[in-house]
């Protein structure tokens, strides 16, 4: 008899995406099988790591080793993270921490603040070389074409390059030219790739959003704050709509953490564990119900 396929659709969110590890940890401990993984941005990195090596302890060990290395320090993310409770937007951070003329020069002369090579080097350390189709769990990751506005899904080819493109946060990392396209972070159009998981044959999709749960109140904002917040609200709305299309919806409590705060990785992992544990009964009930329907259809 045909077996129902369970997919994980892992959303983007920078450091907040480390909550995906907590989700995977609980699912693995509870022996809930994952047959397909789709990911966007940080979700693509965590998803690819697990798809290559479906052992969450091995994934955690590799990540911790990276965060303690000079390679992580070389990314320069500590200079990007906001201080205190600022609105988590790169424009806001730059305007407050750097002279205005430098910001203008960067905007006019560069397509990204951090060198894309740094991101590629980090991905190369965290993923094995190889193609997407070589992964032990079927995997795909999403990117966005800035020219057409389309979501581009990588299901084959160099896994490191695909994840690097999917994780290239607009404004921080330069877009990538690929087969006549201009590709950037998949979170622009597919913050939670649920539809992409169904296209790959998933019967049940567990969607995981790592968007900030709460937005800090704005006080005397300037024009850049307002533009940035409007973009953030629009992104949250799209994430919410895509999450609702999943059969099971997980949204770990990560409040208003900035995408670059990787030093808090243990807190993010814990939030994923807590959310999945709290919804474990619901997850099992939905899987059981779907499995019953599935058996009646294919018996």
C-alpha positions, -999 to 999 in steps of 0.1 A, spaced: 0 0 0 12 35 -8 26 54 22 17 90 28 46 114 25 52 139 53 71 171 44 87 199 64 85 234 49 111 255 67 107 293 66 134 320 64 144 343 92 181 344 96 192 334 131 156 328 141 157 299 116 178 280 142 144 272 158 140 247 129 167 226 147 145 223 178 115 213 156 136 186 139 150 174 172 115 167 186 102 151 154 133 128 153 130 119 190 93 111 185 101 90 154 79 111 131 93 104 97 102 132 73 100 123 36 105 157 20 121 189 31 117 223 14 134 254 28 138 291 23 169 311 33 180 298 68 153 272 64 171 260 33 205 257 51 191 238 81 169 217 58 199 209 35 221 199 64 195 175 77 186 162 43 223 153 38 227 138 73 193 130 90 209 130 125 200 162 144 228 158 169 253 157 141 237 189 127 239 207 161 275 197 166 285 210 132 267 243 137 281 248 172 316 242 158 310 268 131 297 295 156 329 291 176 352 294 146 370 324 130 350 317 99 318 328 117 336 359 131 347 368 96 311 372 85 309 404 105 274 399 117 281 414 151 284 448 134 249 443 118 229 432 148 209 461 163 216 473 198 190 474 225 155 472 212 158 489 178 136 480 149 153 450 132 160 466 98 194 470 82 186 505 70 176 517 105 208 502 119 230 518 93 214 552 97 219 552 134 254 537 135 271 551 104 274 586 90 247 593 64 272 599 37 286 564 40 251 549 37 245 569 6 279 558 -9 271 521 -1 236 523 -16 250 539 -48 281 518 -54 273 483 -40 246 456 -43 253 442 -9 269 451 24 286 418 32 306 401 5 288 371 -10 320 351 -9 317 351 29 283 336 28 295 310 3 324 301 25 300 296 55 277 274 35 306 254 23 317 247 58 282 236 69 272 215 39 290 186 22 298 191 -15 274 174 -39 242 178 -57 207 183 -43 195 150 -57 222 132 -37 206 141 -4 193 113 17 160 130 21 144 147 -10 151 184 -7 144 216 -25 151 253 -17 135 285 -30 149 317 -44 133 348 -59 139 362 -94 141 400 -90 134 405 -127 102 385 -130 91 383 -94 89 345 -98 98 319 -72 126 297 -84 128 262 -69 161 243 -69 156 206 -69 188 195 -86 224 208 -91 250 220 -67 234 221 -33 259 246 -18 253 271 -46 215 267 -44 214 272 -6 238 302 -9 214 319 -34 183 310 -13 200 326 17 212 358 1 192 384 22 184 414 0 205 444 8 231 424 28 242 400 0 243 407 -37 218 390 -60 231 361 -82 230 359 -120 217 325 -129 206 314 -164 195 349 -173 178 355 -140 187 378 -111 182 357 -80 180 366 -43 166 353 -10 136 330 -14 119 348 15 108 376 -8 82 354 -25 82 321 -7 89 327 30 74 293 39 76 269 8 45 249 15 33 248 -21 67 237 -32 65 208 -8 32 197 -22 45 199 -58 72 174 -47 46 149 -37 39 157 -1 6 145 13 10 162 47 30 194 51 43 207 85 50 244 80 74 262 103 74 300 105 103 318 123 90 353 118 92 376 148 61 370 169 58 406 180 68 440 166 83 466 189 62 498 192 75 526 170 83 559 188 91 590 168 101 570 137 118 587 107 110 580 71 134 550 68 120 534 99 85 537 84 95 523 50 114 494 67 85 486 91 60 486 62 82 461 44 84 440 75 46 440 80 41 430 44 65 401 48 48 389 80 14 389 62 28 368 33 44 344 58 11 341 77 -9 334 45 16 307 34 17 291 68 -21 287 68 -19 265 38 1 239 57 -17 209 74 3 215 106 15 250 116 43 257 139 54 292 150 81 291 177 80 321 202 111 341 192 95 375 198 114 403 180 149 388 176 170 402 148 180 379 120 217 383 127 217 374 164 233 339 159 249 342 193 215 333 208 213 300 189 206 279 220 176 301 228 162 297 192 167 260 193 149 258 226 120 278 212 116 252 184 116 224 209 90 240 231 67 248 202 69 213 188 64 196 222 34 218 229 17 208 196 28 172 196 -6 158 204 -21 180 176 5 168 152 -1 131 160 -39 136 157 -36 152 123 -12 126 111 -35 98 123 -65 114 107 -48 119 74 -34 84 75 -68 70 80 -82 89 50 -52 80 30 -56 43 37 -93 44 27 -84 61 -6 -57 37 -16 -68 4 0 
